[in-house]
Amino acid sequence: MKKVLWLLAFGFWLLALMFPIVYSIPLSVSAQKNKGQFSLGIYPPIFEINAQAPANIDAKINIQNLSEFSQNLSITFKSFRPDEKGDGTLRYEAAPPTLQKIKVYDGENPLEQITLDPFESRDLALKMDIESNTPGGDYYFSVIFLSQENQDSKISQSKITGGIGTNVILSVGRKGPFRGQIKEFSIPRLVTHGPVPITLLLANNSSYYLNPTGRIIIQDMFHREAGQINILPQYVLANSSRFMKDSDQASPTFERAAQIERLESDHPVLIWPETFLFGLYTAYAHIKLSENGPVFETKASFIAIPAYMLFAISFLAFVLIGIYLRVKKKI
């Protein structure tokens, strides 16, 4: 009898323990649903527009409400420039007079705000007039759709909260010769293990954006090719610099993403994934700023010694120095 009572008591205790756990799970899911109410998609995420003044720009934008709730959105425009850090971060600023005639249209109707029904997709038009006296060069701005319900919606110097946008790269006039340089190409002098981080900083001294291509070929001490890294095409905006990445970082795996985070100290890097390294290596960079050039080449060398081997060499050197000092003292 005591055993039965003990089992009943234990059962009620277990039920009391599980009750709050079971019923707390739906509350968490519900909270996640509320947090995920704001969900939008936009296409294309970036425009490249080349125009000769005077010109009328008419570009198509598709915006989608991906949630089951209606969205009331305001439309605004912000000019941007690349951050001085060179990591691809953008900084928003006031739009210049040239960009103040931009409008978003739904058919023939100019919009300052828009309401999207649940799961609705809408085709809009971005229109602007380029006057004949518009100075040549690049103009960078974002078309931003901000949620009116989200009280936290704001645009800071570097990010949008509670909104979505598409970036526009507008080039006015005939593009002249591109000018630039390799500002930095460096590798740690001594490497104890792979993967190896490689720093490549490109400067664009032109009035128009660049989309450089290139590769890095790594040779061992016997001048044999040990590896090759393809550079990921990235925008280097006018009169700015940017650290480059390798093409494998375009869609990294989870393991690769963790590797990138570990190797990036304070700026983006290219990564040579080779793990076992020994000896002297030389990396040759071949960079083409545009289809028509110019082309830049440079190189950097590094020594790779496994950590255990470096420890063994250091220990052996310490022993030999000790023996030498003892022999010298006796003499």
C-alpha positions in Angstrom: 0.0 0.0 0.0 2.8 2.4 0.9 4.5 1.6 -2.4 1.3 2.5 -4.4 0.9 5.8 -2.5 4.5 6.6 -3.1 4.1 5.9 -6.9 0.9 8.1 -7.0 2.7 10.9 -5.2 5.6 10.7 -7.5 3.2 10.7 -10.5 1.5 13.9 -9.3 4.8 15.6 -8.6 6.1 14.7 -12.2 2.8 16.0 -13.7 3.1 19.2 -11.7 6.6 19.7 -13.0 5.8 19.0 -16.6 2.6 21.2 -16.7 4.3 24.6 -16.8 6.9 23.3 -19.3 4.4 22.0 -21.8 2.2 25.1 -21.7 5.1 27.5 -21.8 6.1 26.3 -25.3 3.1 27.7 -27.3 3.7 31.1 -25.6 7.2 31.2 -26.9 6.1 30.3 -30.4 3.4 33.0 -30.3 5.9 35.6 -29.3 8.1 34.5 -32.2 5.2 34.9 -34.6 4.5 38.4 -33.3 8.2 39.3 -33.8 8.1 38.0 -37.4 5.0 40.0 -38.5 7.3 42.5 -40.4 8.6 40.6 -43.4 9.2 42.2 -46.8 11.0 41.3 -50.0 12.4 43.6 -52.7 13.8 43.0 -56.2 16.3 43.9 -57.4 18.3 44.5 -54.3 20.7 46.8 -56.3 20.4 48.9 -59.5 23.3 49.8 -61.8 22.1 52.7 -64.1 24.3 54.4 -66.7 22.9 57.6 -68.2 24.0 60.4 -70.5 22.5 63.7 -69.6 19.8 64.7 -70.3 17.9 61.5 -69.6 14.7 60.1 -68.1 15.2 57.2 -65.8 12.4 54.6 -65.5 13.4 51.5 -63.5 11.1 48.8 -62.2 10.9 47.7 -58.5 9.0 44.8 -57.2 8.1 44.8 -53.5 6.4 41.9 -51.7 4.7 41.5 -48.4 5.7 38.1 -47.1 3.6 38.1 -44.0 0.0 37.4 -43.2 -0.6 41.0 -42.0 -1.1 44.2 -44.0 1.9 46.6 -44.1 1.7 50.4 -44.2 5.0 51.7 -45.6 6.4 55.2 -46.1 8.9 55.8 -49.0 12.0 57.8 -48.5 15.3 58.3 -50.2 18.8 58.5 -48.7 22.1 59.1 -50.3 25.0 56.9 -49.1 28.8 56.7 -49.1 31.1 53.8 -48.2 32.4 53.9 -44.6 36.1 54.8 -44.2 36.7 51.4 -42.6 36.7 49.8 -46.1 34.7 46.8 -45.0 31.7 47.5 -47.3 29.6 49.2 -44.7 27.5 52.1 -46.0 26.9 55.5 -44.3 23.6 57.3 -45.0 23.6 61.1 -45.5 21.3 63.8 -46.9 20.5 63.5 -50.6 22.1 66.1 -52.9 19.9 68.4 -55.0 20.5 66.2 -58.0 18.5 63.4 -56.3 15.6 65.5 -55.0 13.5 64.8 -58.1 13.3 61.1 -57.6 9.8 59.6 -57.3 8.3 56.1 -57.0 5.2 55.6 -59.1 2.4 53.0 -59.0 1.2 53.3 -62.6 0.9 57.1 -63.2 0.5 57.9 -59.5 3.5 59.2 -57.5 3.7 57.6 -54.1 4.9 58.8 -50.7 3.5 55.8 -48.9 2.0 52.4 -49.8 -0.2 49.7 -48.2 0.4 46.1 -49.0 -2.2 43.4 -48.3 -1.0 40.0 -46.8 1.3 38.3 -49.3 0.7 41.0 -51.9 3.3 41.7 -54.6 3.4 45.1 -56.3 5.3 46.3 -59.3 6.4 50.0 -58.9 8.5 52.3 -61.1 11.5 54.5 -60.0 11.5 57.6 -62.1 13.9 60.6 -62.2 15.0 63.3 -64.7 18.7 63.9 -65.4 19.1 67.5 -66.5 21.6 68.5 -69.1 23.7 70.4 -66.6 24.0 67.5 -64.1 27.7 67.0 -63.2 29.2 63.8 -64.4 30.1 61.1 -61.9 28.5 58.6 -59.6 25.5 59.1 -57.4 24.6 56.5 -54.7 21.2 56.4 -53.0 18.8 54.0 -51.4 15.0 53.7 -52.0 13.7 52.8 -48.6 10.3 51.4 -47.5 9.8 52.0 -43.8 7.1 50.4 -41.6 4.7 53.0 -40.2 3.4 50.7 -37.5 6.9 49.9 -36.1 7.7 52.7 -33.6 11.4 51.6 -33.8 11.6 52.3 -37.5 14.5 54.6 -38.2 17.5 55.2 -40.5 20.8 55.5 -38.8 24.1 56.4 -40.4 24.8 52.8 -41.2 21.6 50.7 -41.1 17.8 50.6 -41.5 15.6 49.3 -38.7 12.0 48.3 -39.5 12.4 48.7 -43.2 13.8 47.4 -46.5 15.4 49.1 -49.4 17.2 48.8 -52.7 20.5 50.5 -53.5 20.9 52.5 -56.7 24.3 53.1 -58.3 23.7 55.9 -60.9 26.6 56.8 -63.2 26.1 60.1 -65.2 28.3 60.9 -68.2 31.0 59.1 -70.1 33.3 57.1 -67.9 36.9 58.1 -68.2 40.0 56.1 -67.5 39.9 54.2 -64.2 42.5 55.0 -61.7 43.4 53.0 -58.6 46.0 51.1 -56.7 46.8 48.2 -54.4 47.1 50.0 -51.1 47.9 46.9 -49.1 48.8 43.3 -49.8 50.0 41.5 -46.8 50.3 38.1 -45.1 51.6 37.3 -41.6 55.3 36.8 -41.9 55.3 33.6 -39.8 52.4 31.1 -40.1 52.2 28.1 -37.8 49.1 26.5 -39.3 46.5 27.1 -42.0 44.1 28.5 -43.2 46.1 31.6 -44.0 44.5 35.1 -43.9 45.5 37.5 -46.8 44.8 41.2 -46.7 44.1 42.9 -50.0 43.0 46.6 -49.9 42.1 48.2 -53.2 41.8 52.0 -53.7 39.5 53.5 -56.4 40.8 57.0 -57.3 38.2 57.4 -60.1 34.9 59.3 -60.2 33.0 56.1 -61.0 32.6 52.8 -59.3 34.8 49.8 -60.0 34.1 46.0 -59.9 37.6 44.5 -59.9 38.4 40.9 -60.7 41.6 38.9 -60.2 43.3 36.0 -58.5 46.1 35.2 -56.1 48.5 32.4 -57.0 50.6 30.9 -54.2 53.9 29.1 -55.0 56.0 27.0 -52.6 59.8 27.2 -52.2 60.3 25.1 -55.3 58.2 27.5 -57.4 55.4 25.0 -57.8 51.8 26.2 -57.6 50.5 25.4 -54.1 47.1 27.1 -54.4 45.0 29.7 -56.1 42.4 32.1 -54.7 39.8 33.9 -56.9 38.7 37.3 -55.8 35.0 37.9 -55.2 33.7 40.7 -57.5 32.7 43.5 -55.2 31.8 47.2 -55.7 34.6 49.7 -54.9 32.7 53.0 -55.0 34.2 56.2 -56.4 37.1 57.7 -54.4 37.0 55.0 -51.7 39.0 51.9 -50.6 37.7 48.4 -49.9 39.2 45.2 -48.4 38.5 42.3 -50.8 37.2 38.8 -50.1 37.6 35.5 -51.9 34.9 33.9 -54.0 34.3 31.1 -51.5 32.9 33.6 -49.1 29.9 34.4 -51.4 27.8 31.5 -49.9 29.9 30.1 -47.0 29.0 26.9 -45.2 28.6 27.0 -41.4 32.1 25.8 -40.9 33.5 28.3 -43.4 31.5 31.2 -41.8 33.0 30.3 -38.4 36.5 30.2 -40.0 35.9 33.6 -41.6 34.8 35.1 -38.2 37.9 33.7 -36.5 40.4 35.0 -39.1 38.9 38.4 -39.6 40.6 40.6 -37.0 39.3 44.1 -37.8 38.7 43.9 -41.5 37.7 41.4 -44.3 40.4 39.1 -45.6 40.9 36.5 -48.3 41.5 33.0 -47.0 43.8 30.3 -48.4 42.2 27.1 -46.9 45.3 24.9 -47.0 45.9 23.4 -43.5 49.3 21.7 -43.7 52.0 24.1 -44.5 55.8 24.0 -44.4 58.5 26.2 -45.9 58.7 29.4 -47.8 55.7 30.5 -49.8 55.1 33.5 -52.1 51.7 34.9 -53.1 51.4 36.7 -56.4 48.4 39.0 -56.8 47.0 39.8 -60.3 44.3 42.5 -60.1 42.3 44.0 -63.0 40.3 47.1 -62.0 37.9 46.9 -65.0 37.4 45.1 -68.3 39.7 47.7 -69.9 42.3 47.8 -67.1 44.4 48.9 -65.6 46.1 45.8 -64.3 48.2 45.7 -61.1 50.5 42.9 -59.8 52.3 42.5 -56.5 53.6 39.8 -54.3 54.2 38.9 -50.6 56.1 36.1 -49.0 55.7 34.2 -45.7 57.2 31.3 -43.9 55.1 28.4 -42.6 56.4 26.2 -39.7 54.0 23.9 -37.8 53.8 24.9 -34.1 55.1 21.5 -32.8 58.1 21.8 -35.1 58.7 25.4 -34.1 58.6 24.3 -30.4 61.1 21.4 -31.2 63.5 23.8 -33.0 63.3 26.3 -30.1 63.9 23.5 -27.5 66.9 22.2 -29.5 68.4 25.6 -29.9 68.0 26.2 -26.1 69.8 22.9 -25.4 72.6 23.6 -27.9 73.1 27.1 -26.4 73.3 25.6 -22.9 75.9 23.0 -24.0 77.9 25.7 -25.8 77.9 28.0 -22.7 79.0 25.1 -20.4 81.8 24.0 -22.7 83.0 27.6 -23.1 83.0 28.1 -19.3 85.2 25.0 -18.8 87.6 26.2 -21.5 
